[in-house]
Each structure stands twice: as structure tokens, then as C-alpha cells.
Amino acid sequence: MTSATVSGAEGLRPPAWCMSSGMRPLGTKIHALTNQNGLPIRFELTPGQAHDAPPCKHLLDALQPGQYVQADKAYDADWIREMIWEQGAIDVIPSKSNRKLPKDFDAEIYKERNKIERFFARLKASFRRIGTRYEKTSCNFLALINLASVRLWIEFYESAA
């Protein structure tokens, strides 16, 4: 049984800045797809004011049949669920409170979603440069996230050996 967890956005060429505009910038969102161990697989950056759902088109385009996709309520959209089902995967997404007909989800499997939250906590705590967003361009920021992710993969396999 494999699992994919989504939190938060296109990976090859993000917009040049991926930062909010205006007097009070809202920052940058890192959207990530992780495996069942909480290790990162894919990333996407969006400006802080952007909605979470649109990046799913790119993050969830290569799912395996039988794979669980765990996501929070921000991803409760019919088109996201259909995209998951078309690939033979299983969605584990709680319904928003304003949904007229709430969808069922497996609460036991959903408890495993904390792994992505722990991934983001590790990313921000271990790599201060990511947590404070020192990089000005999104390409440099994404490169730093990729380097940090490689380090997390190496640490995982070193501890397993």
C-alpha cells in the first residue's frame, strides 16, 4: 500500500518571484507531494495569496492505482477527487464544512497526514534559510528546497541502514 500526501503547488519553471505583491506581501507557499514516509517527491511554489487547489493538476498527474492521496480540506473539490479516481487512486480528503453532501473518508488513514506537516516543520527548523525565505527569486528558492530535500532523503536512508 503506497500513499501520497499533498499540501499546498508547477515545478519546472515557477514564476520569477512567486511572491505576493502589495504593501504587505503574504510570502510564498510551498506545495509538496510526499511519499508514505513523509519524504518529498515533488514541489511547486505559488504566491502566498494564491489558492491551494490549482497546483494539484501538476502534483497529482502521475498517481499509481491503489495509492492513497491524503490532503486537507482546501483540496476538497470535485475536480480534484475525479482526477484522483481517474488514475485509480483513493482520495482521503475531509469535506469542507459548507459542502451540502459531505463525502466519506477514512479517518484512520487521514491520521497519517501528519507526516507532511512534520516534513514542513523539519524543512523550516533544519534549514533556516527556507523558513525565512532569504532567496529573492523563486528558482533559487526552489533549488534550495530541492537541496534540503536531498539531505532529508539521505538522512532517512542513513538511519535505516
Wavefront OBJ file of the C-alpha trace (Angstrom):
o trace
v 0.000 0.000 0.000
v 1.509 3.289 -1.056
v 0.411 6.741 -0.118
v 0.870 10.250 -1.405
v 0.268 13.335 0.620
v -0.361 16.699 -0.858
v -0.030 20.024 0.842
v -0.167 23.078 -0.910
v 1.567 23.846 -5.793
v 4.207 23.663 -11.139
v 7.633 22.577 -10.583
v 9.769 23.112 -13.684
v 9.596 26.877 -14.152
v 7.912 28.773 -11.344
v 7.111 32.442 -11.821
v 10.174 34.643 -11.399
v 9.349 35.891 -7.925
v 6.448 33.797 -6.584
v 5.900 36.460 -4.013
v 2.809 38.397 -3.145
v 2.585 41.945 -4.348
v 1.324 44.961 -2.481
v 2.312 46.836 0.627
v 2.167 43.773 2.884
v 3.439 40.750 0.984
v 1.998 37.443 2.127
v 5.035 35.387 1.216
v 5.359 32.195 -0.773
v 3.551 28.887 -0.456
v 5.434 25.654 -0.903
v 3.161 22.897 -2.195
v 4.566 19.410 -1.788
v 3.840 15.798 -2.623
v 5.436 13.319 -0.232
v 5.599 9.549 -0.004
v 4.282 7.378 2.844
v 7.412 8.132 4.902
v 6.958 11.887 4.654
v 9.846 12.284 2.206
v 9.366 14.837 -0.581
v 8.715 13.801 -4.177
v 7.579 16.971 -5.975
v 7.268 20.678 -5.214
v 5.591 23.743 -6.570
v 5.704 27.365 -5.476
v 2.902 29.923 -5.594
v 2.438 33.431 -4.204
v 1.026 33.493 -0.681
v -2.407 34.762 -1.702
v -2.940 32.001 -4.311
v -5.450 29.223 -3.607
v -4.091 25.773 -2.776
v -6.099 23.712 -5.275
v -4.810 24.701 -8.782
v -1.297 23.225 -8.309
v -2.877 19.787 -7.892
v -3.076 19.471 -11.672
v 0.706 19.116 -11.787
v 1.402 17.460 -8.453
v -1.141 14.677 -8.869
v -0.694 13.827 -12.535
v 1.264 10.578 -12.012
v -0.528 8.583 -9.309
v -0.462 4.799 -9.066
v -3.612 2.640 -8.852
v -4.454 1.860 -5.232
v -2.390 4.753 -3.903
v -3.899 6.855 -1.108
v -3.922 10.622 -1.556
v -4.257 12.435 1.762
v -4.971 16.135 1.709
v -6.603 18.753 3.900
v -9.954 20.462 3.376
v -8.504 23.053 0.986
v -8.330 20.265 -1.609
v -11.988 19.282 -1.260
v -13.045 19.933 -4.846
v -14.935 17.591 -7.147
v -12.405 18.034 -9.981
v -9.531 17.019 -7.685
v -11.394 13.933 -6.487
v -12.235 12.976 -10.089
v -8.605 13.424 -11.127
v -7.552 11.066 -8.327
v -10.228 8.466 -9.161
v -9.421 8.529 -12.894
v -5.901 7.361 -12.060
v -7.205 4.551 -9.844
v -6.015 6.165 -6.607
v -8.076 6.628 -3.445
v -8.766 10.067 -2.003
v -8.625 10.645 1.743
v -9.847 14.228 1.904
v -12.288 15.522 4.529
v -15.189 17.599 3.272
v -15.391 21.331 3.776
v -17.992 22.446 6.269
v -20.015 24.188 3.562
v -20.359 21.086 1.321
v -24.043 20.162 1.037
v -23.417 16.427 0.720
v -20.281 15.573 2.725
v -18.032 12.888 1.223
v -16.856 9.939 3.262
v -13.175 9.473 4.043
v -11.141 7.031 6.118
v -10.297 8.864 9.353
v -7.672 6.266 10.355
v -5.711 6.737 7.147
v -6.145 10.515 7.403
v -4.240 10.476 10.711
v -1.119 9.653 8.689
v -1.330 13.109 7.069
v 0.694 14.495 9.963
v 3.792 13.221 8.143
v 3.610 16.071 5.646
v 3.203 18.561 8.472
v 6.298 17.087 10.123
v 8.134 17.346 6.791
v 7.403 21.081 6.621
v 8.402 21.510 10.261
v 11.712 19.727 9.600
v 12.281 21.780 6.468
v 11.784 25.057 8.301
v 13.589 24.105 11.503
v 16.624 22.438 9.931
v 17.011 24.876 7.078
v 16.507 28.377 8.443
v 17.165 29.892 5.040
v 13.955 28.241 3.761
v 11.850 29.249 6.747
v 12.802 32.907 6.411
v 12.861 32.967 2.574
v 16.249 34.653 2.064
v 16.277 33.827 -1.653
v 14.793 36.553 -3.844
v 13.936 34.535 -6.943
v 11.719 31.501 -6.941
v 14.241 29.489 -8.985
v 16.869 29.926 -6.261
v 14.303 29.238 -3.541
v 13.115 26.064 -5.286
v 16.728 24.943 -5.762
v 17.351 25.374 -2.040
v 14.222 23.347 -1.247
v 15.463 20.589 -3.558
v 18.865 20.536 -1.846
v 17.225 20.335 1.561
v 15.022 17.507 0.308
v 18.016 15.533 -0.912
v 19.531 15.909 2.542
v 16.315 14.607 4.153
v 16.326 11.564 1.834
v 19.974 10.852 2.691
v 19.304 11.173 6.440
v 16.363 8.782 6.122
v 18.375 6.104 4.346
v 21.404 6.545 6.618
v 19.232 5.950 9.670
v 17.604 2.922 8.004
v 20.939 1.275 7.202
l 1 2 3 4 5 6 7 8
l 10 11 12 13 14 15 16 17 18 19 20 21 22 23 24 25 26 27 28 29 30 31 32 33 34 35 36 37 38 39 40 41 42 43 44 45 46 47 48 49 50 51 52 53 54 55 56 57 58 59 60 61 62 63 64 65 66 67 68 69 70 71 72 73 74 75 76 77 78 79 80 81 82 83 84 85 86 87 88 89 90 91 92 93 94 95 96 97 98 99 100 101 102 103 104 105 106 107 108 109 110 111 112 113 114 115 116 117 118 119 120 121 122 123 124 125 126 127 128 129 130 131 132 133 134 135 136 137 138 139 140 141 142 143 144 145 146 147 148 149 150 151 152 153 154 155 156 157 158 159 160 161
